Amino acid sequence: MSGGAPGGAGVRRPEPEGEPGWVLGVDSGGSGLRVALARADGSAVPSDGLTRDLGEPVRTGPRGIEPAAMLGRLLPAARALLTAAGSAGPPVAVCVGAAGMATLGEGLRAELPGAFARELDVRRLALAADGVTAYAGALGEAPGAVVAAGTGMIAMGTDLRAWRRADGWGHLLGDCGGGAWIGRAGLEAAMRAADGREGGSAALRERAEAVFGAPLSELPGQLYPRQDRPAVLASFAPEVARCAPRDAVAAGVLRAAGREIARSAAAVCPPGEGARVALTGGLFRLGEGLLGPVREELAARLPLAREVPSPGDPLRGALLVADRLARGTLVLPRDRPLLTVAAHLTSESVL
């Protein structure tokens, strides 16, 4: 076994006999980075006090999601969690779920496996798109469709033979109906009002000036240079929802978002009666102004499907994938852009 690199000391011994060990789950999303430990006992529930919110999203550079930026924050947090858990050994499995893994994850697939093997002596690793971990958190390993909507928006469906994906293409090319999409549409309506153009909203203009603390003519200079533009755009989505009950333009933005979300769900849902659809992600906390249009559109597009509650989020989904990988029972379909796994990592491994 490897493990001689700096930082790995103290987590290489096996767990005491009879202990199930720990699995590590990571959720790297458009709004931040989170990590948690759970017992490898089939529950996939984060243990009390063993979840950490590591703040801002991981940077994206010319190679995609920056592995060094993720590892520099993730590895110290993982060590701290293992210490807090009183673990005498490394995690028996790890799952990293990341927004953009499918299209921007080559650097992660090249560098994370070897780094986890060297630094934490990890032997089993799964790298997944955040849509896959959202699916696992919502439906486990059952067939169906899941919409994961937060800063971005992706729909994932599977019959357990193959994945179907819709959207998740980022705030410039897609994520239609997601938080950044709603926020951008709301800010566009505010800018229209500032210009005196048709389609503007005075209510959204007022809220935009209050939120950003400046005349809207200064907003491009505030927004365009930022690396976290999707999160900044998404931060305005709650303002659109607050204005919707009294502003027809804001209400129209939410109706359009509902149509887009339902279109993506319909594109990936397995055919046939009884298919299950789950809605997950922080965006749905916007309330009935968004949920109402989504459900109306789902009823029209998927009349044989049944919406079910989502018991877990993408972080819990990452823990579930790690738990099943630790047990050798993972049945979710492998797909290199969406879900890649390794059971015998070394310091030279890539996925």
Beta strands, then each sheet from edge to edge (+ up, - down):
strand 1: 22-28
strand 2: 33-39
strand 3: 51-53
strand 4: 60-61
strand 5: 64-65
strand 6: 93-98
strand 7: 125-129
strand 8: 144-149
strand 9: 153-158
strand 10: 163-167
strand 11: 276-280
strand 12: 306-308
strand 13: 339-342
sheet 1: 3+ 2- 1+ 6+ 7+ 13-
sheet 2: 4+ 5-
sheet 3: 10+ 9- 8+ 11+ 12+
end
